[in-house]
């Protein structure tokens, strides 16, 4: 029983650690997409 709880906590910890990176990547990708749309000739 304790092992499953520890495992869950580890998963939560890794998610928390990776979240800022995912956020940065999505923001960068969105900025690139927006720039492409803005620079596209109408």
C-alpha positions as CSV (number, residue, x, y, z in Angstrom):
1,X,0.0,0.0,0.0
2,X,2.7,2.6,0.9
3,X,4.5,1.9,-2.3
4,X,1.5,2.9,-4.5
5,X,1.2,6.1,-2.6
6,X,4.9,6.9,-3.0
7,X,4.6,6.1,-6.7
8,X,1.6,8.5,-7.0
9,X,3.6,11.2,-5.3
10,X,6.5,10.6,-7.6
11,X,4.2,10.9,-10.7
12,X,2.7,14.2,-9.4
13,X,6.2,15.5,-8.7
14,X,7.5,14.7,-12.2
15,X,4.4,16.3,-13.7
16,X,4.9,19.4,-11.6
17,X,8.6,19.5,-12.7
18,X,7.8,19.2,-16.4
19,X,4.8,21.5,-16.5
20,X,6.8,24.8,-17.0
21,X,8.7,23.2,-19.9
22,X,5.5,22.1,-21.6
23,X,4.1,25.6,-21.0
24,X,7.2,27.2,-22.5
25,X,7.0,24.9,-25.6
26,X,3.3,25.6,-26.2
27,X,3.8,29.4,-25.8
28,X,6.8,29.3,-28.3
29,X,4.8,27.2,-30.7
30,X,1.8,29.5,-30.5
31,X,4.0,32.6,-31.0
32,X,5.5,31.0,-34.2
33,X,2.1,30.1,-35.5
34,X,0.8,33.6,-34.9
35,X,3.9,35.1,-36.5
36,X,3.4,32.9,-39.6
37,X,-0.3,33.8,-39.8
38,X,0.5,37.5,-39.4
39,X,3.3,37.4,-42.0
40,X,1.2,35.4,-44.5
41,X,0.2,37.5,-47.5
42,X,-3.6,38.0,-47.5
